[in-house]
Amino acid sequence: MDDSLEDAVLSFDGSGFSVPDKGSDKVGIIFGKVGTTKFDCSAMGQLRKNDYVMASHETCGWVLGQVDQIERQTDLSIEKAQKIAAGEHVDINEKVKATISVIGFRDDQGLLKAPRTPFRAGNPIFHASDDLIRETVGLEDNPKTGAYIGLLGGHDIKVYLDINNLVNKHLAVLAKTGGGKSYVTGDIIEELMKHNITTVIIDPHGEYPAMKKAGKPPKGKRNFDVTPQSYTDKIQEFSTNTKLNKGSKPLKFTLANMDARGLLELTGIKNSRTLVTPLRRALDSLKSVKGNYSMKDIIRSLENEEDSALSALIAELDYLDDVGLFDREGTHINELVVKGKTTVINLRGTPPDIQGVIVNRLATALFELRKIEKIPPLMLITEECHNYCPQQGTVASSQIYRTIASEGRKFGLGLAVITQRPAKVDKNVLSQCNTLIILKVTNPNDLKAISNSVEGLTPGMTDDIQRLPIGTALITGGSLSTPLFVEVRPRETKHGGESIKVLEEEEEEK
């Protein structure tokens, strides 16, 4: 066992070190090999993993750190354990050691820096004050430009994410199935609606229309300062299946601006080169006769050619026509994108291949129209994003998502990537997301993708991601100087992504 721990504690007499104002508890003593970014300390008081601590530095003043690892060291051997099992009394010597990762301090210009010389062994550490945490980490109460996301773990400090940062530098919400990604995304959307941010949501499962209704009063002892409310006047909903998705407006596209190659991309035909010419001929013929035409018009034109080689194409176009996505009069972009409103593209009941068509068309239109400022700056939120910009292979929308991720910020088009499989999302897209909200993730490939994408993660934090309780998120990037564990605030609105109970609990007999 390392005797340096005991020696450091016994030789410290408390002289020559700064002592904080009353209210801060001394929780440890620095010992052993001491660096500028990490050091070990004995744990004298109540100290837990991820707690914030502060230590006095001779040139920097108070420096903020965080408990990265904590362990109990004992001299209990297997022989002693066997004696305890036999009912004998055994004396056990134990010590608690914590490893502290240094976050840093703010200099005279407000810049976050780390000390350039090591701390002194024997220096006491204390629980960090809320003021020091706020100042060092950069947590400002700024409801005017901030999105309130929750409370800092273990503290009554509200955590705000800068909305300009979210929209201009992109966002990713990552979690395993049932980890709460849709719930926390709802929190973000509520904040965007409060600030009148124009938003478009790609919603494959129809979860977000529920936000038109107020949620339930928050439960639990923690006071998050949240009151249930609805946002009916802020949300509009479009769908290709208005019978299934009651209350939604029909989503339709026109064919007039689509060329032969673009239309063929919507079909499942792989070797379509020989079909380009006859399809182009049919489209040119229709354009010369009428301005707007339907899918049935295209099918009739192809059938008139009486060419058996076109049968597969006609069958694919028949399928597209049955979906009802295309019409002579399509949904105008000014209907979909309304300044200060949130538009939900509800794709529940839409076949997956058709979902890809819709997402590709919408994302492309939003990007091109934002470039020429025909629509207001906005946030594009995409659930199940791994389906629309996959790491392996390509789909119709792969390229436009890469383009928005790399160039969208220049034109005021923000992107929010929501996924349960980070490893399956195109790395070119995920790496462009400056702010990450990470909930519980256990898949090794997903954990590796996260650790490769996030700066400032300690090994201890990476381990914690696998064990995060529901309702706690690791948030990094944006306006934050260091990754933070945050208790996500309750929803104001109804959560549409709750799991369905197959078996209900039986009522207790009265």
C-alpha positions in Angstrom: 0.0 0.0 0.0 1.2 3.6 -0.7 2.2 5.2 2.6 2.5 8.6 0.9 -1.2 9.2 1.4 -1.0 8.9 5.2 2.3 10.9 5.3 0.8 13.8 3.4 -2.1 14.1 5.8 0.0 13.8 8.9 2.7 16.3 7.9 0.2 19.1 6.9 -0.1 21.8 9.5 -2.4 24.2 7.6 0.2 27.1 7.4 0.8 29.1 4.2 -2.4 28.1 2.4 -5.5 30.1 1.5 -8.7 29.3 3.3 -12.0 30.1 1.5 -14.9 32.0 3.0 -17.1 30.1 5.5 -19.5 27.7 3.9 -17.0 25.7 1.9 -16.1 22.3 3.4 -12.5 21.0 3.4 -12.7 17.6 1.7 -9.2 16.5 1.0 -5.4 17.1 0.9 -3.2 17.0 -2.2 -0.5 14.4 -2.1 1.9 12.4 -4.2 2.8 13.3 -7.8 1.2 16.6 -8.5 0.6 18.0 -12.0 -0.9 21.1 -13.6 -3.9 19.3 -15.1 -4.4 16.4 -12.7 -3.6 15.5 -9.1 -4.5 13.0 -6.3 -5.9 13.9 -3.0 -7.0 12.2 0.2 -10.7 12.4 0.8 -11.3 13.7 4.3 -14.9 14.7 4.0 -18.0 13.9 1.9 -16.6 13.6 -1.6 -18.2 11.9 -4.6 -17.4 11.3 -8.2 -18.0 14.3 -10.4 -18.1 16.7 -7.5 -16.6 20.2 -8.1 -13.7 21.2 -5.9 -11.4 24.1 -5.6 -7.8 24.4 -4.6 -5.6 27.5 -4.0 -2.7 28.0 -6.3 0.2 30.3 -5.4 0.0 32.3 -8.7 -3.5 31.7 -10.0 -5.7 32.0 -6.9 -8.7 29.6 -6.6 -8.7 26.9 -9.3 -11.7 24.8 -10.2 -11.4 21.0 -10.5 -13.7 18.0 -10.7 -13.5 14.5 -9.1 -12.7 12.2 -12.0 -12.1 9.0 -10.1 -12.5 8.0 -6.4 -11.5 4.8 -4.7 -11.2 3.3 -1.2 -7.9 1.7 -0.4 -7.8 -1.0 2.4 -5.4 -3.5 3.9 -8.1 -6.2 3.9 -6.6 -9.4 2.6 -8.3 -12.6 1.7 -7.1 -14.1 5.0 -8.7 -11.3 7.0 -11.9 -11.6 4.9 -12.1 -15.3 5.8 -11.7 -14.4 9.5 -14.6 -11.9 9.2 -16.7 -14.6 7.5 -15.9 -16.9 10.5 -17.2 -14.3 12.9 -13.8 -13.0 14.2 -13.1 -9.3 14.8 -10.6 -7.8 12.4 -9.2 -4.3 12.3 -9.3 -2.7 8.8 -7.2 0.3 7.8 -8.7 2.2 5.0 -8.1 5.5 3.1 -10.1 7.1 0.3 -8.2 8.5 -2.7 -9.6 10.8 -5.3 -8.2 11.9 -8.7 -9.0 15.5 -9.6 -9.1 16.8 -13.1 -8.2 20.5 -13.3 -10.8 22.6 -15.1 -8.9 25.9 -14.6 -9.4 29.5 -13.6 -10.4 32.8 -15.3 -7.6 35.3 -15.9 -8.0 39.2 -15.9 -9.3 39.1 -19.4 -11.9 36.4 -18.6 -10.1 33.6 -20.5 -10.2 30.1 -19.1 -6.7 28.9 -18.3 -4.9 26.0 -16.5 -2.0 26.7 -14.1 1.5 26.6 -15.6 3.1 25.3 -12.4 2.0 22.4 -10.2 -0.1 22.7 -7.1 1.7 22.1 -3.8 1.4 18.8 -2.0 -0.3 19.2 1.3 -2.6 21.9 -0.1 -6.2 21.4 1.1 -9.1 21.2 -1.3 -12.6 22.4 -0.7 -16.1 21.9 -2.1 -16.3 24.5 -4.9 -18.6 27.5 -4.3 -21.4 28.0 -6.8 -20.0 31.4 -7.7 -16.6 29.9 -8.7 -18.4 27.1 -10.7 -20.5 29.7 -12.6 -17.6 32.0 -13.3 -15.1 29.3 -14.4 -17.5 27.1 -16.4 -19.3 30.0 -18.0 -22.8 29.4 -16.6 -24.7 32.6 -16.9 -28.4 33.2 -16.1 -29.4 34.6 -19.5 -33.0 33.8 -20.3 -33.0 36.4 -23.1 -30.6 34.4 -25.4 -30.3 31.1 -23.5 -32.2 27.9 -23.6 -32.9 26.6 -20.1 -32.0 22.9 -20.2 -31.8 21.8 -16.5 -29.8 22.1 -13.3 -26.1 21.3 -12.8 -25.8 17.9 -11.2 -25.7 18.3 -7.4 -26.3 22.1 -7.5 -29.2 24.4 -7.8 -27.5 26.2 -10.8 -29.6 26.6 -13.9 -27.8 25.6 -17.1 -28.5 27.7 -20.2 -27.3 26.8 -23.7 -26.7 29.8 -26.0 -29.4 29.7 -28.7 -27.2 31.5 -31.2 -24.6 28.8 -30.7 -27.2 26.0 -31.1 -28.5 27.4 -34.4 -25.3 28.6 -35.9 -23.0 25.7 -34.9 -25.4 22.7 -34.9 -26.5 20.3 -32.2 -26.5 16.6 -31.6 -28.6 14.6 -29.1 -27.3 11.1 -28.6 -28.8 8.3 -26.5 -29.7 4.6 -26.6 -33.3 3.6 -27.1 -35.3 4.7 -24.1 -32.5 7.0 -23.0 -34.6 10.2 -23.2 -33.4 11.8 -26.4 -36.8 12.8 -27.6 -37.7 14.1 -24.1 -34.6 16.4 -23.9 -35.1 17.4 -27.6 -38.6 18.5 -26.5 -37.0 20.8 -23.9 -34.9 22.3 -26.6 -37.9 22.9 -28.9 -39.8 24.5 -26.1 -37.0 27.0 -25.6 -36.8 27.7 -29.3 -40.5 28.4 -29.4 -40.2 30.7 -26.4 -37.6 32.7 -28.3 -39.6 32.7 -31.6 -37.0 30.7 -33.5 -38.3 29.3 -36.8 -38.0 25.5 -36.6 -38.7 22.6 -38.9 -38.9 19.1 -37.3 -38.5 15.8 -39.2 -40.6 13.5 -37.1 -40.6 9.9 -38.4 -42.8 8.5 -35.5 -45.2 11.4 -34.9 -44.0 12.2 -31.4 -43.8 16.0 -31.5 -47.4 17.1 -32.3 -48.1 16.2 -28.7 -46.3 19.4 -27.7 -49.5 21.3 -28.6 -50.8 20.0 -25.2 -49.6 20.9 -21.8 -47.7 18.3 -19.8 -48.3 17.1 -16.3 -47.0 18.9 -13.1 -43.4 18.0 -12.3 -42.8 15.3 -9.7 -39.9 14.9 -7.4 -38.1 17.0 -4.7 -36.0 19.0 -7.1 -37.4 22.5 -8.0 -36.7 23.1 -11.6 -39.0 26.2 -11.8 -41.1 24.7 -14.6 -44.8 25.1 -15.1 -46.9 23.0 -17.6 -48.1 24.8 -20.7 -49.1 24.2 -24.3 -47.8 25.7 -27.5 -50.8 25.2 -29.7 -50.4 28.6 -31.3 -46.7 28.0 -32.1 -46.9 24.6 -33.8 -48.2 23.6 -37.2 -48.2 20.0 -38.5 -48.0 18.6 -42.0 -48.3 14.9 -43.0 -48.7 12.7 -46.1 -51.3 10.7 -44.2 -53.9 13.1 -42.8 -56.3 10.3 -42.0 -53.9 8.7 -39.6 -52.4 12.0 -38.3 -55.6 13.9 -37.3 -55.3 17.6 -37.3 -52.4 17.7 -39.8 -52.3 19.6 -43.1 -51.6 17.7 -46.3 -47.9 17.6 -47.4 -47.7 17.6 -51.2 -44.9 18.1 -53.8 -45.2 19.2 -57.4 -43.5 17.5 -60.3 -43.1 20.5 -62.5 -39.5 21.3 -61.3 -38.2 17.8 -61.2 -36.1 16.5 -64.1 -35.9 12.9 -65.4 -32.9 11.9 -63.3 -34.4 13.4 -60.1 -37.6 11.4 -60.6 -35.7 8.2 -61.3 -33.8 8.7 -58.0 -37.2 8.4 -56.2 -37.8 4.9 -57.7 -36.2 1.6 -56.6 -34.7 1.0 -60.0 -31.0 0.6 -59.9 -29.9 0.4 -63.5 -32.0 3.3 -64.7 -29.7 4.8 -67.4 -31.7 3.4 -70.3 -34.9 4.9 -68.8 -33.6 8.5 -68.7 -34.3 9.3 -72.4 -38.0 8.1 -72.6 -38.8 9.6 -69.2 -37.3 12.9 -70.3 -39.2 12.8 -73.5 -42.5 12.3 -71.5 -41.7 15.2 -69.2 -40.8 17.6 -72.0 -44.0 16.7 -73.8 -46.1 17.4 -70.7 -44.3 20.7 -70.0 -45.1 21.9 -73.5 -48.8 21.2 -73.0 -49.5 22.1 -69.3 -47.6 23.9 -66.6 -48.5 21.6 -63.7 -49.0 17.9 -64.2 -49.6 14.9 -62.0 -47.9 11.5 -61.7 -50.8 9.9 -63.5 -50.1 12.2 -66.5 -46.5 10.9 -66.6 -47.7 7.3 -66.4 -50.2 7.8 -69.3 -47.5 9.4 -71.4 -45.2 6.4 -70.9 -48.0 3.9 -71.5 -48.7 5.6 -74.9 -45.2 4.6 -76.0 -46.2 0.9 -75.8 -42.7 -0.1 -74.9 -42.5 -3.2 -72.6 -39.1 -2.0 -71.3 -40.9 0.8 -69.5 -43.1 -1.6 -67.5 -40.8 -1.5 -64.4 -40.7 2.3 -64.4 -44.4 2.6 -64.8 -44.9 0.2 -61.8 -42.6 2.3 -59.7 -44.4 5.5 -60.7 -47.7 3.8 -59.8 -46.3 3.1 -56.3 -45.3 6.7 -55.9 -48.7 7.9 -57.1 -50.5 5.6 -54.6 -48.6 7.2 -51.7 -50.2 10.5 -52.7 -47.1 12.6 -52.2 -47.2 14.4 -55.6 -49.9 16.6 -56.9 -50.5 19.3 -59.5 -50.6 21.9 -56.6 -47.9 21.2 -54.0 -47.5 22.6 -50.5 -45.8 26.0 -50.9 -42.6 26.6 -48.9 -44.1 29.7 -47.4 -46.8 27.5 -45.8 -44.2 25.1 -44.4 -41.7 27.7 -43.1 -43.4 30.5 -41.1 -41.2 33.0 -39.2 -41.4 32.3 -35.5 -43.4 29.1 -35.9 -42.4 25.4 -35.4 -43.4 23.1 -38.2 -43.7 19.3 -37.5 -43.3 17.1 -40.6 -45.2 14.1 -39.2 -44.0 11.0 -41.2 -45.9 8.5 -39.1 -47.5 6.0 -41.5 -45.3 7.0 -44.4 -43.2 4.1 -45.9 -39.5 4.5 -45.1 -38.4 4.8 -48.7 -40.9 7.7 -49.2 -39.7 9.3 -46.0 -36.2 9.5 -47.5 -37.7 11.2 -50.6 -39.5 13.8 -48.4 -36.5 14.5 -46.2 -34.2 14.9 -49.3 -36.7 17.3 -51.0 -37.3 19.4 -47.9 -33.7 19.6 -46.7 -32.6 20.6 -50.2 -35.3 23.3 -50.6 -34.5 24.7 -47.1 -30.8 25.0 -47.9 -31.3 26.5 -51.4 -33.9 29.0 -50.2 -31.9 30.1 -47.2 -28.9 30.8 -49.4 -31.0 33.4 -51.3 -32.8 34.5 -48.1 -36.3 33.6 -49.3 -37.0 32.0 -45.9 -36.0 33.2 -42.4 -33.1 31.7 -40.5 -34.2 28.5 -39.0 -33.3 25.2 -37.1 -33.8 21.9 -38.9 -34.3 19.1 -36.3 -34.1 15.6 -37.6 -35.1 12.6 -35.5 -33.6 9.2 -36.3 -31.0 11.0 -38.3 -28.9 7.9 -38.9 -31.6 6.9 -41.5 -31.0 10.1 -43.5 -27.2 10.5 -43.4 -25.8 7.1 -42.6 -22.1 6.4 -42.1 -22.2 3.2 -44.2 -23.7 3.6 -47.7 -25.6 6.5 -49.1 -29.3 7.5 -49.3 -30.9 10.2 -51.3 -30.5 12.8 -48.5 -26.9 11.9 -47.6 -25.3 14.7 -49.6 -27.6 17.5 -48.6 -27.1 16.7 -44.9 -23.3 16.8 -45.3 -23.7 20.2 -47.1 -26.0 21.6 -44.4 -23.6 20.4 -41.7 -20.6 22.0 -43.3 -22.1 25.2 -44.9 -25.5 25.7 -43.3 -24.1 27.9 -40.5 -23.0 30.5 -43.1 -26.5 31.0 -44.3 -28.4 30.8 -41.0 -29.6 27.1 -41.3 -28.9 25.2 -38.1 -29.0 21.4 -37.8 -30.0 19.3 -34.9 -29.0 15.6 -35.2 -31.1 13.3 -33.0 -30.1 9.6 -33.0 -29.9 6.4 -30.9 -27.0 5.1 -33.0 -24.1 7.7 -33.1 -21.8 5.2 -34.8 -24.2 4.9 -37.7 -24.4 8.7 -38.4 -22.1 10.1 -41.1 -19.0 11.3 -39.3 -18.8 14.3 -41.6 -22.2 15.4 -40.1 -21.6 14.5 -36.5 -18.2 16.1 -36.3 -19.8 19.4 -37.3 -22.1 19.5 -34.3 -20.6 21.9 -31.8 -23.0 21.2 -29.0 -23.6 17.6 -27.9 -26.2 16.4 -25.4 -25.3 12.8 -24.5 -27.6 10.6 -22.4 -27.1 7.0 -21.6 -25.2 5.1 -24.3 -24.0 1.5 -23.8 -23.1 0.2 -27.3 -19.3 0.0 -27.6 -19.3 1.3 -31.2 -21.5 4.3 -30.2 -19.3 5.1 -27.2 -16.2 5.1 -29.4 -17.9 7.4 -31.9 -18.8 9.8 -29.1 -15.3 9.8 -27.5 -13.8 10.5 -31.0 -16.2 13.4 -31.5 -16.1 15.2 -28.1 -13.2 17.2 -26.8 -12.6 17.5 -23.1 -14.0 14.1 -22.1 -12.1 12.4 -19.3 -11.9 8.6 -19.1 -14.1 8.8 -16.1 -16.8 10.7 -18.0 -16.7 8.1 -20.8 -17.4 5.4 -18.3 -20.2 7.4 -16.7 -22.0 7.7 -20.0 -22.8 4.0 -19.8 -24.3 4.4 -16.4 -26.2 7.7 -16.6 -29.6 7.6 -14.9 -32.6 8.5 -16.9 -33.0 12.3 -16.8 -29.3 13.1 -16.6 -27.2 14.2 -19.6 -23.6 15.0 -20.3 -23.6 18.3 -22.2 -20.5 19.6 -24.0 -19.6 22.4 -26.4 -21.5 25.5 -27.3 -21.0 28.2 -24.8 -19.8 25.7 -22.1 -16.1 25.7 -21.2 -16.1 22.1 -20.0 -18.4 19.0 -20.2 -21.2 19.2 -17.6 -23.5 16.6 -16.0 -27.0 18.2 -16.1 -30.3 17.0 -14.6 -32.6 17.7 -17.5 -35.6 19.9 -16.6 -39.2 18.5 -16.8 -41.1 19.2 -19.9 -43.7 21.9 -20.0 -45.6 20.1 -22.8 -46.8 16.6 -23.2 -44.2 14.1 -24.1 -45.3 12.1 -27.2 -42.5 9.5 -27.0 -43.6 7.7 -23.9 -43.4 3.9 -24.1 -46.7 2.0 -24.3 -47.4 -0.3 -21.4 -48.3 -3.8 -22.5 -49.4 -4.8 -19.0 -51.0 -2.4 -16.6 -50.4 -2.9 -12.9 -53.5 -4.3 -11.1 -55.3 -2.0 -8.8 -54.8 -2.7 -5.1 -57.8 -4.3 -3.5 -59.7 -1.9 -1.3 
